[in-house]
Amino acid sequence: MNALIVYDSVFGNTEKVARTIGEALGANGQVDTLPVSQATMDKLRGLDMLIVGSPTRSFRPTPAVSQFLKTLPKNHLAGVQVAVFDTRIWLDTIDSSVFRFVVNKGGYAASTMANVLKMKGGQLFVPPEGFLVTGEQGPLKEGELERAASWARQIQLAK
């Protein structure tokens, strides 16, 4: 398996999740984990799997991840299995019921990224996943890195 994990991280939480996923997948093949600023078209050649992660910012991926996805040529990911994850605020930590409703209905970065990757020819083979942070800057909710490693194992089984 030749896999690439591309991520953006604002406060370091998404990077921790990406690196945990990369370490868990790395036992079964070549896995590179790169910040989106280092992800070039050359890095996408010959991939079996592409995983993209972003924090949810205003219900969307970061501008850097959005730009990366936008620049992928149509059908560039034909034959590539894709998966996505985001980090998102844990709704239980939001005091305002109105704001909790808005966040819940506004959506998250993972679903947006999944749709774009499918439009670029990628084959989404596991549902988008969200990992929880306890506030805007984090930290990750306890147990989320273990859950990320478990998600990576699910990816291996689904492959």
C-alpha positions as CSV (number, residue, x, y, z in Angstrom):
1,M,0.0,0.0,0.0
2,N,1.3,3.4,-1.0
3,A,-0.7,6.0,1.0
4,L,-0.5,9.8,1.6
5,I,-2.0,11.7,4.4
6,V,-2.4,15.4,3.7
7,Y,-3.5,17.6,6.5
8,D,-3.8,21.2,7.7
9,S,-3.7,22.1,11.4
10,V,-4.4,25.5,13.1
11,F,-3.7,24.6,16.7
12,G,-1.9,21.3,16.3
13,N,-4.9,19.0,17.0
14,T,-5.4,17.9,13.4
15,E,-1.7,17.2,13.0
16,K,-1.7,14.9,16.0
17,V,-4.6,13.0,14.5
18,A,-3.0,12.8,11.1
19,R,0.3,11.5,12.5
20,T,-1.5,8.9,14.7
21,I,-3.3,7.6,11.6
22,G,-0.1,7.6,9.6
23,E,1.7,5.6,12.3
24,A,-1.1,3.1,12.5
25,L,-1.2,2.6,8.8
26,G,2.6,2.6,8.4
27,A,2.9,-0.9,9.6
28,N,1.3,-2.2,6.4
29,G,3.1,-0.2,3.7
30,Q,4.6,3.1,2.6
31,V,2.7,6.0,4.3
32,D,3.7,9.6,4.1
33,T,2.1,12.2,6.3
34,L,2.5,15.8,5.0
35,P,1.1,19.2,5.8
36,V,-0.9,20.5,2.9
37,S,1.7,23.2,2.2
38,Q,4.1,20.3,1.1
39,A,1.6,18.3,-0.9
40,T,2.4,18.6,-4.6
41,M,1.0,16.8,-7.6
42,D,4.2,14.7,-7.7
43,K,3.4,13.4,-4.3
44,L,0.0,12.1,-5.6
45,R,1.5,9.9,-8.3
46,G,1.2,6.2,-7.9
47,L,-1.0,6.4,-4.8
48,D,-3.2,3.6,-3.7
49,M,-4.8,5.7,-0.9
50,L,-5.2,9.4,-0.1
51,I,-6.4,10.6,3.3
52,V,-7.1,14.3,3.8
53,G,-7.7,16.0,7.1
54,S,-8.6,19.5,8.2
55,P,-9.9,21.3,11.2
56,T,-13.5,22.5,10.7
57,R,-13.4,26.3,10.4
58,S,-16.7,28.1,9.7
59,F,-18.3,24.7,8.8
60,R,-15.6,24.1,6.1
61,P,-12.0,22.9,5.6
62,T,-9.3,25.4,6.0
63,P,-8.6,27.6,3.0
64,A,-5.3,25.8,2.4
65,V,-7.1,22.4,2.2
66,S,-9.9,23.8,0.1
67,Q,-7.3,25.2,-2.4
68,F,-5.4,21.9,-2.5
69,L,-8.6,20.1,-3.3
70,K,-9.6,22.7,-5.9
71,T,-6.4,22.4,-7.8
72,L,-6.7,18.6,-8.2
73,P,-7.5,18.0,-11.9
74,K,-10.7,16.2,-12.7
75,N,-10.4,12.4,-12.5
76,H,-6.8,12.8,-11.1
77,L,-7.8,10.4,-8.3
78,A,-9.3,7.8,-10.6
79,G,-8.5,4.4,-9.0
80,V,-7.3,6.0,-5.7
81,Q,-9.1,5.1,-2.5
82,V,-9.8,8.2,-0.5
83,A,-10.8,8.9,3.1
84,V,-11.3,12.1,5.0
85,F,-11.4,13.3,8.6
86,D,-11.8,16.5,10.4
87,T,-11.4,17.9,13.9
88,R,-14.4,19.6,15.2
89,I,-15.7,21.1,18.4
90,W,-17.3,18.8,20.8
91,L,-20.9,20.0,21.0
92,D,-21.2,19.2,24.7
93,T,-18.6,21.9,25.4
94,I,-20.8,24.6,23.8
95,D,-23.0,26.4,26.5
96,S,-25.3,28.2,24.1
97,S,-28.1,25.9,22.8
98,V,-28.5,28.3,19.8
99,F,-24.8,28.1,18.9
100,R,-24.9,24.3,19.4
101,F,-27.8,24.1,17.0
102,V,-26.0,26.3,14.4
103,V,-22.8,24.2,14.7
104,N,-24.7,21.0,14.4
105,K,-26.7,22.1,11.3
106,G,-23.8,24.0,9.6
107,G,-21.9,20.8,8.9
108,Y,-18.3,19.9,9.2
109,A,-15.2,19.9,6.9
110,A,-15.1,16.1,6.4
111,S,-18.3,15.9,4.3
112,T,-17.2,18.8,2.1
113,M,-13.8,17.2,1.5
114,A,-15.3,13.8,0.8
115,N,-17.6,15.3,-1.9
116,V,-14.7,17.1,-3.6
117,L,-12.5,14.0,-3.6
118,K,-15.3,11.9,-5.2
119,M,-15.7,14.6,-7.9
120,K,-12.0,14.3,-8.6
121,G,-12.4,10.6,-9.2
122,G,-11.5,9.2,-5.8
123,Q,-13.3,6.2,-4.4
124,L,-14.5,6.9,-0.9
125,F,-14.3,3.6,0.9
126,V,-15.0,4.6,4.6
127,P,-17.4,7.2,5.8
128,P,-15.9,10.6,6.7
129,E,-14.8,10.8,10.3
130,G,-14.7,13.6,12.9
131,F,-12.4,13.8,15.9
132,L,-13.5,16.0,18.8
133,V,-11.7,18.9,20.4
134,T,-13.0,20.4,23.7
135,G,-12.8,24.0,22.5
136,E,-11.8,26.1,19.6
137,Q,-8.1,25.7,20.2
138,G,-8.4,22.2,21.7
139,P,-7.2,20.1,23.2
140,L,-8.4,16.9,21.7
141,K,-11.1,15.2,23.8
142,E,-9.6,12.4,25.8
143,G,-9.4,9.1,23.9
144,E,-9.5,10.7,20.4
145,L,-6.0,9.7,19.4
146,E,-6.8,6.1,20.3
147,R,-10.0,6.5,18.3
148,A,-7.8,7.8,15.4
149,A,-5.6,4.7,15.5
150,S,-8.7,2.5,15.6
151,W,-10.1,4.3,12.5
152,A,-6.8,3.7,10.7
153,R,-7.2,-0.1,11.5
154,Q,-10.8,0.1,10.1
155,I,-9.3,1.7,6.9
156,Q,-6.9,-1.3,6.6
157,L,-9.8,-3.8,6.9
158,A,-12.0,-1.9,4.5
159,K,-9.3,-1.8,1.8
